[in-house]
Amino acid sequence: MAEAASKLRIDKWLWHARFFKTRSLAAKLVSSGHCRVNGQVIAKPAYAVAPGDVLTFPKDRQVRIIRVLVLGERRGPAPEARALYDDLDPPKPRQSDPGAPEAEAGGRPSKRDRRRLDQMRGQALE
């Protein structure tokens, strides 16, 4: 019984730590074979993690490297979830493409921006 309290399913831990919105999304990532625990590829969501394990998995077009510090008892608020792990390689802020025109505040390109994009594509094809 003591061993059960010292380990937690990897899909449940990823969900507790708020890396995924649902536990099924976490399980899908693990079962796809893209998750590693201490350098070993894991393909089963029922794999048990313990404090001190290092997880490596893709998230939002980046590879996250996380050390498990504490096993969570619930999926709590973000500050509580952040205390469950240590980020060994924090994600870098996204940098925009230097050749792309700046978008307006609305996010949708204006007619002027679309013309610039078309012009840049035409020059690239020549």
Backbone as a printed PyTorch tensor [residue, N CA C, xyz], in Angstrom:
tensor([[[  0.8230,  -1.1880,   0.0000],
         [  0.0000,   0.0000,   0.0000],
         [  0.8690,   1.2550,   0.0000]],

        [[  2.0320,   1.2120,   0.6670],
         [  2.9010,   2.3840,   0.7240],
         [  3.4520,   2.7180,  -0.6520]],

        [[  3.6770,   1.6830,  -1.4880],
         [  4.2120,   1.9330,  -2.8300],
         [  3.1790,   2.6450,  -3.6960]],

        [[  1.9110,   2.3500,  -3.5000],
         [  0.8580,   2.9840,  -4.2900],
         [  0.8130,   4.4860,  -4.0110]],

        [[  1.1130,   4.8870,  -2.8030],
         [  1.0900,   6.3100,  -2.4540],
         [  2.3420,   7.0320,  -2.9400]],

        [[  3.4160,   6.2980,  -3.2320],
         [  4.6520,   6.9410,  -3.6490],
         [  4.7730,   7.0500,  -5.1670]],

        [[  3.7890,   6.5100,  -5.9050],
         [  3.8030,   6.5880,  -7.3700],
         [  2.4200,   6.9700,  -7.8650]],

        [[  2.3880,   7.5220,  -9.0960],
         [  1.1290,   7.9570,  -9.6990],
         [  1.2110,   7.7100, -11.1950]],

        [[  0.0790,   7.3580, -11.7970],
         [  0.0400,   7.1510, -13.2500],
         [  0.5340,   8.4050, -13.9620]],

        [[  1.2840,   8.2150, -15.0590],
         [  1.8690,   9.3460, -15.7700],
         [  0.7910,  10.2330, -16.3920]],

        [[ -0.2700,   9.6510, -16.9240],
         [ -1.3190,  10.4750, -17.5320],
         [ -2.0260,  11.3180, -16.4700]],

        [[ -2.2190,  10.7440, -15.3130],
         [ -2.8670,  11.4710, -14.2190],
         [ -1.9590,  12.5940, -13.7050]],

        [[ -0.6570,  12.3140, -13.6110],
         [  0.2700,  13.3450, -13.1370],
         [  0.3490,  14.5060, -14.1330]],

        [[  0.4320,  14.2120, -15.4310],
         [  0.4780,  15.2720, -16.4410],
         [ -0.7870,  16.1290, -16.4030]],

        [[ -1.9060,  15.5040, -16.1050],
         [ -3.1670,  16.2330, -15.9800],
         [ -3.1780,  17.0740, -14.6980]],

        [[ -2.7040,  16.5140, -13.5920],
         [ -2.6210,  17.2690, -12.3240],
         [ -1.7080,  18.4800, -12.4690]],

        [[ -0.6050,  18.3170, -13.2040],
         [  0.3580,  19.4010, -13.3620],
         [ -0.0820,  20.4160, -14.4230]],

        [[ -1.2500,  20.2080, -14.9990],
         [ -1.8740,  21.1360, -15.9560],
         [ -1.1100,  21.2780, -17.2690]],

        [[ -0.4630,  20.2010, -17.7100],
         [  0.1490,  20.2250, -19.0290],
         [ -0.8950,  19.9340, -20.0980]],

        [[ -1.9750,  19.2360, -19.7120],
         [ -3.0500,  18.8880, -20.6330],
         [ -4.3920,  19.2170, -20.0040]],

        [[ -5.3330,  19.6180, -20.8540],
         [ -6.6500,  20.0100, -20.3780],
         [ -7.4390,  18.8360, -19.8200]],

        [[ -7.2780,  17.6850, -20.4450],
         [ -7.9870,  16.4980, -19.9850],
         [ -7.0070,  15.3510, -19.7980]],

        [[ -7.4270,  14.4120, -18.9810],
         [ -6.5940,  13.2470, -18.7360],
         [ -6.5010,  12.3810, -19.9840]],

        [[ -7.5520,  12.3560, -20.7790],
         [ -7.5280,  11.5520, -21.9980],
         [ -6.5330,  12.1130, -23.0220]],

        [[ -6.3480,  13.4310, -23.0730],
         [ -5.3340,  14.0150, -23.9510],
         [ -3.9280,  13.6090, -23.5040]],

        [[ -3.7150,  13.5850, -22.1990],
         [ -2.4240,  13.1510, -21.6660],
         [ -2.1920,  11.6740, -21.9800]],

        [[ -3.2290,  10.8670, -21.8350],
         [ -3.1100,   9.4370, -22.1250],
         [ -2.8330,   9.2100, -23.6050]],

        [[ -3.4390,  10.0180, -24.4650],
         [ -3.2240,   9.8780, -25.9020],
         [ -1.7680,  10.1850, -26.2660]],

        [[ -1.1920,  11.2190, -25.6610],
         [  0.2100,  11.5410, -25.9210],
         [  1.1250,  10.4030, -25.4700]],

        [[  0.8840,   9.8880, -24.2890],
         [  1.7360,   8.8230, -23.7570],
         [  1.6070,   7.5580, -24.6050]],

        [[  0.3930,   7.1950, -24.9830],
         [  0.2040,   5.9700, -25.7550],
         [  0.7240,   6.0960, -27.1840]],

        [[  0.9470,   7.3330, -27.6690],
         [  1.5020,   7.5200, -29.0060],
         [  3.0010,   7.2070, -29.0410]],

        [[  3.6260,   7.0820, -27.8760],
         [  5.0460,   6.7280, -27.8150],
         [  5.9790,   7.9220, -27.8700]],

        [[  5.4500,   9.1230, -27.6720],
         [  6.2730,  10.3330, -27.7340],
         [  6.7380,  10.8120, -26.3530]],

        [[  6.5000,  10.0400, -25.3360],
         [  6.8530,  10.4410, -23.9690],
         [  7.9920,   9.5590, -23.4620]],

        [[  8.9250,  10.1770, -22.7350],
         [ 10.0450,   9.4430, -22.1390],
         [ 10.0950,   9.7210, -20.6460]],

        [[ 10.4390,   8.6930, -19.9070],
         [ 10.6630,   8.8260, -18.4670],
         [ 12.0750,   8.3430, -18.2040]],

        [[ 12.9120,   9.2250, -17.7050],
         [ 14.3270,   8.9360, -17.4510],
         [ 15.0140,   8.3730, -18.7000]],

        [[ 14.6690,   8.9210, -19.8690],
         [ 15.2860,   8.5160, -21.1150],
         [ 14.7090,   7.2750, -21.7550]],

        [[ 13.7470,   6.6430, -21.1160],
         [ 13.1520,   5.4110, -21.6180],
         [ 11.7830,   5.7320, -22.2220]],

        [[ 11.5400,   5.2740, -23.4590],
         [ 10.2710,   5.5320, -24.1340],
         [  9.1510,   4.7900, -23.4200]],

        [[  8.0690,   5.5050, -23.1390],
         [  6.9200,   4.9470, -22.4420],
         [  5.7270,   4.9790, -23.3930]],

        [[  4.9930,   3.8830, -23.4910],
         [  3.8420,   3.8290, -24.3870],
         [  2.5530,   3.4660, -23.6490]],

        [[  2.6010,   3.3690, -22.3350],
         [  1.4040,   3.0140, -21.5790],
         [  1.0590,   4.1230, -20.5840]],

        [[ -0.1660,   4.6270, -20.6370],
         [ -0.5700,   5.6870, -19.7090],
         [ -0.5780,   5.2540, -18.2490]],

        [[ -0.5780,   3.9550, -17.9960],
         [ -0.5930,   3.4600, -16.6210],
         [  0.8030,   3.3980, -16.0030]],

        [[  1.8410,   3.7970, -16.7440],
         [  3.1980,   3.7880, -16.1960],
         [  3.2460,   4.7060, -14.9800]],

        [[  3.8410,   4.2360, -13.9000],
         [  3.8680,   4.9970, -12.6460],
         [  5.1290,   5.8510, -12.5560]],

        [[  4.9290,   7.1250, -12.2310],
         [  6.0640,   8.0280, -12.0230],
         [  6.1960,   8.3130, -10.5370]],

        [[  7.4060,   8.6680, -10.1280],
         [  7.7020,   8.9660,  -8.7310],
         [  8.4850,  10.2740,  -8.6760]],

        [[  8.5510,  10.9090,  -7.5250],
         [  9.3650,  12.1170,  -7.4060],
         [ 10.8190,  11.8250,  -7.7830]],

        [[ 11.3930,  12.7280,  -8.5750],
         [ 12.7590,  12.5610,  -9.0440],
         [ 12.8370,  12.0970, -10.4890]],

        [[ 11.7420,  11.5670, -11.0370],
         [ 11.7410,  11.1350, -12.4340],
         [ 11.7930,  12.3500, -13.3560]],

        [[ 12.4650,  12.1850, -14.5030],
         [ 12.5620,  13.2450, -15.5080],
         [ 11.7010,  12.8430, -16.6990]],

        [[ 10.7260,  13.6900, -17.0350],
         [  9.8150,  13.4390, -18.1540],
         [ 10.2200,  14.3060, -19.3350]],

        [[ 10.1750,  13.7290, -20.5170],
         [ 10.4390,  14.4560, -21.7530],
         [  9.2770,  14.1720, -22.6940]],

        [[  8.6010,  15.2380, -23.1510],
         [  7.4550,  15.0680, -24.0360],
         [  7.2560,  16.3340, -24.8700]],

        [[  6.6490,  16.1890, -26.0640],
         [  6.3800,  17.3660, -26.8880],
         [  5.1090,  18.0680, -26.4180]],

        [[  5.1670,  19.3880, -26.4160],
         [  3.9970,  20.1880, -26.0340],
         [  4.0870,  21.5350, -26.7340]],

        [[  3.0840,  21.8750, -27.5220],
         [  3.0180,  23.1630, -28.2210],
         [  4.2570,  23.4290, -29.0760]],

        [[  4.5990,  22.4780, -29.9290],
         [  5.7250,  22.5890, -30.8650],
         [  7.0840,  22.7350, -30.1820]],

        [[  7.1640,  22.3710, -28.9260],
         [  8.4220,  22.3980, -28.1870],
         [  8.5590,  21.0990, -27.4120]],

        [[  9.7640,  20.7470, -27.0770],
         [ 10.0030,  19.5680, -26.2480],
         [ 10.1830,  20.0490, -24.8160]],

        [[  9.3530,  19.5300, -23.9210],
         [  9.4230,  19.9210, -22.5150],
         [ 10.2240,  18.8760, -21.7480]],

        [[ 11.0920,  19.3330, -20.8630],
         [ 11.8810,  18.4630, -19.9950],
         [ 11.5380,  18.8630, -18.5640]],

        [[ 10.9010,  17.9630, -17.8550],
         [ 10.3220,  18.2480, -16.5370],
         [ 10.8250,  17.2350, -15.5240]],

        [[ 11.1680,  17.6970, -14.3260],
         [ 11.5040,  16.7920, -13.2200],
         [ 10.3300,  16.7980, -12.2460]],

        [[  9.8480,  15.6160, -11.9260],
         [  8.7280,  15.4730, -10.9880],
         [  9.2480,  15.7360,  -9.5810]],

        [[  8.6620,  16.7160,  -8.9000],
         [  9.0580,  17.0180,  -7.5210],
         [  8.1070,  16.3810,  -6.5150]],

        [[  6.8050,  16.5160,  -6.7770],
         [  5.7790,  16.0420,  -5.8530],
         [  4.6660,  15.3900,  -6.6650]],

        [[  4.0320,  14.3840,  -6.1040],
         [  2.8580,  13.7950,  -6.7350],
         [  1.6270,  14.5530,  -6.2440]],

        [[  0.8120,  15.0030,  -7.1340],
         [ -0.3660,  15.7700,  -6.7500],
         [ -1.4970,  14.8710,  -6.2910]],

        [[ -2.3240,  15.4030,  -5.4050],
         [ -3.4950,  14.6680,  -4.9460],
         [ -4.7310,  15.0500,  -5.7510]],

        [[ -4.6790,  16.2230,  -6.3820],
         [ -5.8150,  16.6980,  -7.1560],
         [ -5.3170,  17.6490,  -8.2360]],

        [[ -6.2110,  18.0050,  -9.1430],
         [ -5.8760,  18.9920, -10.1650],
         [ -6.3200,  20.3430,  -9.6230]],

        [[ -5.3960,  21.0210,  -8.9840],
         [ -5.7060,  22.2740,  -8.3330],
         [ -5.4180,  23.4760,  -9.2080]],

        [[ -5.3570,  24.6480,  -8.6000],
         [ -5.0650,  25.8680,  -9.3540],
         [ -3.6360,  25.8660,  -9.9090]],

        [[ -3.3790,  26.7630, -10.8450],
         [ -2.0980,  26.8030, -11.5410],
         [ -0.8920,  26.9430, -10.6010]],

        [[ -0.9220,  27.8260,  -9.5870],
         [  0.2470,  27.9140,  -8.6940],
         [  0.5210,  26.5970,  -7.9540]],

        [[ -0.5300,  25.8920,  -7.5980],
         [ -0.3660,  24.6030,  -6.9270],
         [  0.2040,  23.5710,  -7.9040]],

        [[ -0.2500,  23.6140,  -9.1510],
         [  0.2510,  22.6900, -10.1720],
         [  1.7130,  22.9750, -10.4860]],

        [[  2.1080,  24.2340, -10.4970],
         [  3.4940,  24.6190, -10.8040],
         [  4.4560,  24.0940,  -9.7390]],

        [[  3.9630,  23.8890,  -8.5240],
         [  4.8090,  23.3780,  -7.4420],
         [  5.0700,  21.8740,  -7.5630]],

        [[  4.3970,  21.1940,  -8.4960],
         [  4.5710,  19.7510,  -8.6510],
         [  5.8220,  19.3770,  -9.4340]],

        [[  6.3900,  20.3370, -10.1900],
         [  7.5000,  19.9990, -11.0780],
         [  8.5350,  21.1060, -11.1320]],

        [[  9.7070,  20.7330, -11.6640],
         [ 10.7810,  21.6750, -11.9180],
         [ 11.0480,  21.6320, -13.4170]],

        [[ 10.9560,  22.7690, -14.0730],
         [ 11.1470,  22.8450, -15.5200],
         [ 12.6420,  22.9430, -15.7980]],

        [[ 13.2300,  21.8860, -16.3570],
         [ 14.6670,  21.8540, -16.6080],
         [ 15.0620,  22.6320, -17.8520]],

        [[ 14.1350,  22.8040, -18.7830],
         [ 14.3930,  23.5560, -20.0110],
         [ 13.1620,  24.4140, -20.2920]],

        [[ 13.0600,  25.5900, -19.6560],
         [ 11.8520,  26.3960, -19.8130],
         [ 11.6340,  26.7830, -21.2780]],

        [[ 10.3690,  26.8270, -21.7030],
         [ 10.0920,  27.1930, -23.0970],
         [ 10.5120,  28.6280, -23.3760]],

        [[ 11.0790,  28.8260, -24.5350],
         [ 11.5220,  30.1620, -24.9330],
         [ 10.3540,  30.9020, -25.5680]],

        [[ 10.3050,  32.2220, -25.4220],
         [  9.2030,  32.9590, -26.0520],
         [  9.2620,  32.8080, -27.5660]],

        [[  8.0980,  32.7390, -28.1630],
         [  8.0340,  32.5860, -29.6130],
         [  8.5160,  33.8550, -30.2990]],

        [[  9.2940,  33.6500, -31.3520],
         [  9.7610,  34.7800, -32.1410],
         [  9.0550,  34.7290, -33.4780]],

        [[  8.5760,  35.8840, -33.9200],
         [  7.8610,  35.9140, -35.1830],
         [  8.8430,  35.8540, -36.3360]],

        [[  8.3410,  35.4800, -37.4940],
         [  9.1440,  35.3980, -38.7070],
         [  9.5520,  36.8080, -39.1080]],

        [[ 10.8540,  37.0970, -39.3090],
         [ 11.2790,  38.4610, -39.6300],
         [ 10.7570,  38.9540, -40.9760]],

        [[ 10.4380,  38.0570, -41.8990],
         [  9.9570,  38.4750, -43.2070],
         [  8.4620,  38.7120, -43.2580]],

        [[  7.7430,  38.2550, -42.2450],
         [  6.2880,  38.3930, -42.2480],
         [  5.8870,  39.7960, -41.8130]],

        [[  4.8640,  40.3560, -42.4400],
         [  4.3970,  41.6780, -42.0250],
         [  3.7220,  41.6140, -40.6600]],

        [[  3.7630,  42.7080, -39.9560],
         [  3.1440,  42.7740, -38.6340],
         [  1.6260,  42.7480, -38.7780]],

        [[  0.9750,  41.9390, -37.9850],
         [ -0.4790,  41.8470, -38.0270],
         [ -1.0880,  42.9520, -37.1760]],

        [[ -2.2820,  43.3220, -37.5160],
         [ -3.0160,  44.3140, -36.7390],
         [ -3.3910,  43.7090, -35.3870]],

        [[ -3.9560,  44.5230, -34.5220],
         [ -4.3150,  44.0660, -33.1820],
         [ -5.3730,  42.9660, -33.2370]],

        [[ -6.2210,  42.9500, -34.2860],
         [ -7.2790,  41.9550, -34.3930],
         [ -6.7730,  40.5700, -34.7370]],

        [[ -5.5450,  40.4640, -35.2400],
         [ -4.9900,  39.1760, -35.5740],
         [ -5.2290,  38.7840, -37.0190]],

        [[ -6.2320,  39.3450, -37.6490],
         [ -6.5250,  39.0170, -39.0320],
         [ -5.8120,  40.0190, -39.9300]],

        [[ -5.1270,  39.5570, -40.9870],
         [ -4.4060,  40.5040, -41.8390],
         [ -5.3690,  41.4190, -42.5970]],

        [[ -4.9610,  42.6520, -42.7410],
         [ -5.7740,  43.6070, -43.4900],
         [ -5.5410,  43.3840, -44.9820]],

        [[ -6.2840,  44.1130, -45.8060],
         [ -6.1260,  43.9840, -47.2540],
         [ -4.7080,  44.3870, -47.6550]],

        [[ -4.1960,  45.4090, -47.0060],
         [ -2.8290,  45.8690, -47.2820],
         [ -1.8140,  44.7790, -46.9410]],

        [[ -2.0030,  44.1120, -45.7920],
         [ -1.1090,  43.0300, -45.3900],
         [ -1.1780,  41.8570, -46.3770]],

        [[ -2.3930,  41.5210, -46.8380],
         [ -2.5410,  40.4300, -47.7980],
         [ -1.8270,  40.7460, -49.1050]],

        [[ -1.9030,  41.9920, -49.5480],
         [ -1.2000,  42.3920, -50.7680],
         [  0.3070,  42.2370, -50.5930]],

        [[  0.8210,  42.6210, -49.4220],
         [  2.2600,  42.4590, -49.1540],
         [  2.6640,  40.9880, -49.1650]],

        [[  1.8180,  40.1440, -48.5710],
         [  2.1070,  38.7120, -48.5580],
         [  2.1210,  38.1480, -49.9760]],

        [[  1.1300,  38.5340, -50.7870],
         [  1.0840,  38.0770, -52.1770],
         [  2.3080,  38.5410, -52.9440]],

        [[  2.7390,  39.7710, -52.6900],
         [  3.9130,  40.3160, -53.3650],
         [  5.1740,  39.5450, -52.9620]],

        [[  5.2880,  39.2250, -51.6520],
         [  6.4510,  38.4680, -51.1690],
         [  6.4600,  37.0640, -51.7610]],

        [[  5.2940,  36.4140, -51.8800],
         [  5.2160,  35.0850, -52.4620],
         [  5.6200,  35.1190, -53.9410]],

        [[  5.1630,  36.1640, -54.6580],
         [  5.5020,  36.2980, -56.0720],
         [  6.9960,  36.4530, -56.2700]],

        [[  7.6430,  37.2230, -55.3860],
         [  9.0900,  37.4200, -55.4770],
         [  9.8390,  36.1270, -55.1400]],

        [[  9.2980,  35.3640, -54.2200],
         [  9.9550,  34.1160, -53.8280],
         [  9.8730,  33.0700, -54.9320]],

        [[  8.8090,  33.1170, -55.7280],
         [  8.6510,  32.1470, -56.8050],
         [  9.5140,  32.4820, -58.0220]],

        [[  9.9460,  33.7230, -58.1380],
         [ 10.7380,  34.1420, -59.3060],
         [ 12.1610,  33.6840, -59.2360]]])
